[in-house]
Amino acid sequence: MRARPAAVAAVCLVAAGCSSGGADPAGSSPARHTPRPPAPTREVRNLVLPFDAYTLDSPQVARIAVAQDRLIGSCMARRGFQWLRLPERRTESWPNRGRYGLIEAEPAKRYGYHPLPDPRSEAAEAWIARREEGLTPKERTAAYGRDGTSGCEKEAARELLRNVPKVDFGRLDRISADTYERAKRHPDVVKAFARWSACMRAEGFRYPDPMAANNDHRWTGDSPSQAEIATARADVACKRRTSLVRIWWRTEADYQERQIQQHAKWFARIRLARTRYLTNVDAHDDA
C-alpha cells in the first residue's frame, strides 16, 4: 500500500529532495489526537540558504501533488473509473528549521530533541490510506499499472515532466551535504562550538558540539524525559548566547553561494528544470 501519492515521489526526482517542512498533499484536517507544533520563530523564518531557490518547498510540493492527482483522476475517468481527488490546502515551509539542531525555546520545552508533531501529514497519510484501501483490483491496475509503477500515475508524472531538462539533482543533495560539513569545520564555527560547549558545561552538561547533544542515545521513548528537556533548553540558550546558529548559517550560506558562482551553468539548468516543472503544474492545476 502506498503511504503517499506518486506526485511527491516525482517531486523528489525533479528537486533536490523534499522540504523538511513537510507537505500536506491530502489537505485533510489535522489529526485530533496530535497537537499542532509551535509556530516557527523569527530566527527560523530568517534561515534562508542560497540553495533553497533551487529546491521545492512544502507549498510547492503540495501544489504538485494536487496537480498530478488531478491528472490521474482525468486519466481514470477516460478509462471509465472514478478517482477520489485530493483536496487542496495551503501550507507553509521552513526547510531549515532543524538544519542546525534545536534552536527554539518552546519546542525544546515541549518535546526536547524529539521530532515536532506533524498532524497535517498524519491526516494526509490517513486520507490516502483510506482511498487506497477502497480501490478495486481493476481500479488499482488502471491507476498504477500491473507492475505498480505505470498506469495513470505514470502518465500524469510524464505530463508534468514534459520539456523539463534532465538534471542530476542527486548532485545538488551531495553538494548541500558537503557545504553543511565544510561549514562545521570552518574555524569560526569550530570556535563557536567551543564557546557553546563551555556554556553547556557551566549548566552541567558535557558535549563537544550540538550534534552530540542532539544525537545522545538516551533520547529514546515516545516522550522526552526530564533530563532530555533540561538538556534541550540549555542547548537552545547556549546557542543564543554564543550566536552559534547565526555564525554557522552565514558560513554555510557563503559556501553555497560560492558553489553557485563556480558552477553557474549547472545551477542555471537546475533553476530552468524547476521553473518548467512548476509551469507544468500551474497549467494542470485545474485538470
ABEGO torsion letter per residue (X at the ends): XBABBAAAAAAAAABBEBBAAEBBAAGBBBBAABBBBBBBBAAAAABBBAAAAABBBAAAAAAAAAAAAAAAAAAAAAAGBBBBBBBBBBBBBBAAAAAAEBABAAAAAAAEABBBBBAAAAAAAAAAAAAAAABBAAAAAAAAEAAGABEAAAAAAAAAABGBBBBBAAAAAAAAAAAAAAAAABAAAAAAAAAAAAAAAAAGBBBABAAAAAABAABBEABBBAAAAAAAAAAAAAAAAAGAAAAAAAAAAAAAAAAAAAAAAAAAAAAAAAAAAAAAAAAAAAX
